[in-house]
Structures are given as C-alpha cells and as structure tokens.
Amino acid sequence: MGIGKLFLTSISSGVITQEDLKWIANNQLNFSRCEKTTASRLGQLVDSGQIQLGCRL
C-alpha cells in the first residue's frame, strides 16, 4: 500500500489504524517530497480529530 491509497482510504472511512501509522513511521525516510506532504496532512487530520484512530471492519 502506498501513502496515497492510505490517505484516500483514511479520508473516506474517517479511520486510520495503528498498523497504518506504524507503516508510515517505518517508511517515512523513503518518501518523496509529495508523499511527505501527504503524510503531514494525514497527521494534521488526525490531530484535528477529523480522522480517528481505530480499526476498519
């Protein structure tokens, strides 16, 4: 899974999982500039409460 797909999945469901966050943390050094911006935006959405930490069914 790439950061783009992860971003879109999280936006549409309103949920991001612990595994997704772990994947971002483990791969962030390999991200392009655009991917870093996407990850940062995802973090802002989590911080603001628009995306919740949880699990997808």
C-alpha positions in Angstrom: 0.0 0.0 0.0 1.2 3.5 -0.8 0.7 6.7 1.2 -1.7 8.0 -1.5 -4.0 5.0 -1.2 -3.7 5.0 2.6 -4.7 8.7 2.6 -7.7 8.2 0.5 -8.8 5.2 2.5 -8.5 7.1 5.7 -10.3 10.1 4.4 -13.2 8.1 3.1 -13.6 5.9 6.2 -12.6 8.5 8.8 -10.4 5.9 10.5 -6.6 5.1 10.5 -5.2 2.0 12.1 -2.2 1.5 14.4 -0.7 -0.6 11.6 -1.1 2.2 9.1 0.6 4.6 11.4 3.4 2.1 12.1 3.9 1.7 8.3 4.1 5.5 7.8 6.7 5.8 10.6 8.8 2.9 9.3 8.8 4.2 5.7 8.9 8.0 6.1 12.6 8.2 5.3 11.9 6.7 1.8 9.0 9.1 1.0 9.3 11.6 -1.8 8.5 15.3 -1.1 4.9 14.8 -2.3 4.5 11.7 -0.1 5.9 13.6 2.9 3.3 16.3 2.4 0.6 13.8 2.2 1.7 12.1 5.4 1.9 15.5 7.1 -1.6 16.3 6.0 -2.8 13.0 7.3 -1.2 13.8 10.7 -3.0 17.1 10.8 -6.3 15.5 10.2 -5.7 13.0 13.0 -4.6 15.8 15.3 -7.7 17.8 14.5 -10.0 14.9 15.1 -11.3 14.6 11.6 -9.7 11.1 11.3 -10.0 8.8 14.3 -7.5 6.1 15.4 -9.3 2.8 15.4 -9.9 -0.2 13.2 -11.7 -0.8 9.9 -14.1 -3.7 9.6 
